[in-house]
Amino acid sequence: MSGLLRNLATASTHFRAVAHPLPGGVSSDIYRVELADATYCVKRALPKLKVAADWRVPVSRNRYEIAWMRVAAGIVPGAAPRILAEDEDAGAFAMEWLPPDRYPVWKEQLARGVLDPASAARVGDVLGRIHAGTADREDMAVRFPTGDLFHAIRLEPYLLATGQRHPDLATRLAELAQATAATRRVLVHGDFSPKNLLIGPDGPVVLDAECAWFGDPAFDLAFVLNHLLLKGVWKPHWRGGYLHLYERLVHAYRRHVAWEPWARLDARTAALLPGLLLGRVDGKSPAEYVTADADKDAIRGFARAHLTTPVAGVLEIADHWRFAQ
């Protein structure tokens, strides 16, 4: 990564970098790098993810993350950090530093009970605009030939691995993985989660696009809605508030869906959502804040029921979740 730091230093009076490790996800090392007259955020992809399971992914995903950020910012200015330098050999890049006091992480706000419906609507709006701006574009399909990578990072650990823990649902989960892989309509982020969303003064800023793929928009929508359901297990006294955010996000996103009938996308999302919900208990990347056995069993029961008997849309899932035990 030293080559990347030297590139950054060309704009600095003195080459004396101080790197501070930052907390982050399981797939990368992230640092706040301070030079003489500037601060940057540097991210380096890891070949083995920091989870209990043996989960290995090529660091080549780094260049597609950079490409996703540039595409997203071109469609929605400010929706992704500016890329300042990159080192493909090291699997690392530098982006602008966004100070936490001005750009709080949405997950941290949700954990504190800061449940702002306008923020949820803006998140849904940004996701819908990025999907609409890339819908059915052959140039995007060519630019993001990452189906194998998406399978390794998302479909296998979240759906297929979960099927190994639930053999009676293995066929259903494999069908969902196959249907998702076969649907190629928009540029997908793949990790559209509250931990990767900053609530900035001018709108949401999206981070961590390592799973970028030209594929099924239902995955991004189901992924973020899944987190809002899970927050209601973590903080049950705010379950109703999280569901209000869920609904606001869906309505804001739906306004941009013109590449296919909403009912079709809604049904795919509702079918996928319980699979992702079960995957956060029994897949390779369990939600770190769901620890009680009773909570895990409640999630399993809800997810299994909705995998066995799918519903028509995501708002119906929200209604069922509202009264689930």
DASUL-V194968 format. One record per helix or strand of 2 or more residues. SS is the DSSP state (H for helix, E for strand). FROM is the first residue (numbers start at 1). LEN is the number of residues. If there is no record, write none. Layout:
ss->SS from->FROM len->LEN
ss->SS from->FROM len->LEN
This chain:
ss->H from->2 len->8
ss->E from->18 len->5
ss->E from->28 len->7
ss->E from->39 len->7
ss->H from->61 len->15
ss->E from->83 len->5
ss->E from->92 len->5
ss->E from->104 len->2
ss->H from->106 len->6
ss->H from->117 len->18
ss->H from->138 len->6
ss->H from->147 len->19
ss->H from->167 len->16
ss->E from->186 len->3
ss->H from->194 len->3
ss->E from->197 len->4
ss->E from->203 len->4
ss->E from->213 len->3
ss->H from->217 len->18
ss->H from->236 len->19
ss->H from->262 len->21
ss->H from->293 len->16
ss->H from->314 len->9
